[in-house]
């Protein structure tokens, strides 16, 4: 009788990578979280958006090894929400997989003349 939670070693490794893609552990100081969440709650329209920006800032802080309050000062130095989005998008794109881009509304199209000359 098979066990449901048994680790299946025959699975493709890409499945295991994909399954763990969003599983990231963050170590967060409670007082720093309150400061960052408080700022984003003031500037964002909903609490869900504020929570997403807060989480993103802590992820950037952990990956870049920059104190989160220093990053928050950079974000506060932006003049409007568009600049804030651009700053956070820049950092998120620098630490994630190169197969996707955050903040890109127009998907880059390949050069057709080059694409036709590729020989497999």
C-alpha positions as CSV (number, residue, x, y, z in Angstrom):
1,X,0.0,0.0,0.0
2,X,1.6,3.3,-1.1
3,X,2.1,6.1,1.4
4,X,0.7,9.4,0.1
5,X,3.4,11.6,1.7
6,X,6.2,9.4,0.5
7,X,8.9,11.3,-1.4
8,X,8.8,10.1,-5.0
9,X,12.4,10.1,-6.3
10,X,11.2,9.4,-9.8
11,X,9.7,12.9,-10.2
12,X,11.3,15.3,-12.6
13,X,13.6,17.7,-10.8
14,X,12.0,20.7,-12.4
15,X,8.8,19.8,-10.5
16,X,10.6,19.9,-7.2
17,X,12.1,23.2,-8.1
18,X,8.8,24.7,-9.1
19,X,7.1,23.3,-6.0
20,X,9.7,25.1,-3.8
21,X,9.8,28.3,-5.9
22,X,7.5,30.4,-3.6
23,X,8.6,28.7,-0.4
24,X,11.0,31.2,1.1
25,X,11.7,31.8,4.8
26,X,12.2,35.3,6.0
27,X,13.5,36.3,9.4
28,X,11.8,39.5,10.4
29,X,12.2,41.8,13.4
30,X,8.7,42.7,14.6
31,X,9.4,46.3,15.2
32,X,10.9,46.7,11.7
33,X,7.9,45.0,10.3
34,X,5.5,47.4,12.0
35,X,7.5,50.4,10.7
36,X,7.6,49.1,7.1
37,X,3.9,47.9,7.1
38,X,2.8,51.3,8.6
39,X,4.5,53.2,5.8
40,X,3.0,51.1,3.1
41,X,-0.4,51.2,4.7
42,X,-0.3,55.0,4.5
43,X,0.7,55.1,0.8
44,X,-1.2,52.1,-0.6
45,X,-4.9,51.9,-1.3
46,X,-5.5,48.5,0.4
47,X,-4.0,46.5,3.2
48,X,-3.3,43.6,0.9
49,X,-1.2,45.8,-1.4
50,X,0.6,47.2,1.6
51,X,1.3,43.6,2.8
52,X,2.6,42.6,-0.6
53,X,5.0,45.6,-0.7
54,X,6.1,44.9,2.8
55,X,6.9,41.3,2.0
56,X,8.7,42.3,-1.1
57,X,10.9,44.8,0.8
58,X,11.9,42.2,3.3
59,X,12.7,39.7,0.5
60,X,14.9,42.4,-1.1
61,X,16.5,43.2,2.2
62,X,17.4,39.6,2.8
63,X,18.7,38.9,-0.7
64,X,20.7,42.1,-1.0
65,X,21.9,41.9,2.7
66,X,20.8,45.6,3.1
67,X,19.0,46.6,6.3
68,X,15.3,46.9,5.6
69,X,15.1,50.4,7.1
70,X,17.8,51.6,4.8
71,X,15.7,50.3,1.8
72,X,12.6,51.9,3.3
73,X,14.5,55.3,3.3
74,X,15.2,54.7,-0.5
75,X,11.5,54.0,-1.1
76,X,10.5,57.1,1.0
77,X,12.9,59.2,-1.1
78,X,10.9,58.5,-4.3
79,X,8.6,61.3,-5.4
80,X,5.6,59.2,-6.4
81,X,4.1,55.7,-6.5
82,X,5.4,55.1,-10.0
83,X,9.0,55.7,-8.9
84,X,8.4,53.5,-5.8
85,X,7.1,50.7,-8.1
86,X,10.1,51.1,-10.4
87,X,12.6,50.9,-7.5
88,X,11.0,47.7,-6.0
89,X,10.7,46.1,-9.4
90,X,14.4,46.8,-10.1
91,X,15.4,45.0,-7.0
92,X,13.0,42.1,-7.4
93,X,14.1,41.5,-11.0
94,X,17.7,41.4,-9.9
95,X,17.2,38.5,-7.5
96,X,14.7,36.2,-9.3
97,X,14.8,33.8,-12.2
98,X,15.8,35.4,-15.5
99,X,12.9,33.8,-17.3
100,X,10.4,36.4,-16.2
101,X,10.3,40.1,-15.6
102,X,8.2,42.0,-13.1
103,X,6.7,45.3,-14.2
104,X,6.9,44.6,-17.9
105,X,3.6,45.2,-19.7
106,X,4.9,44.6,-23.2
107,X,6.5,41.2,-23.8
108,X,9.8,41.5,-25.8
109,X,9.4,39.9,-29.2
110,X,12.3,38.1,-30.8
111,X,14.0,39.4,-33.9
112,X,12.3,37.3,-36.7
113,X,15.3,37.4,-39.0
114,X,17.5,36.0,-36.3
115,X,15.0,33.5,-35.2
116,X,14.7,32.0,-38.7
117,X,18.4,31.5,-39.0
118,X,18.7,29.3,-35.8
119,X,19.7,25.8,-36.8
120,X,19.0,23.0,-34.3
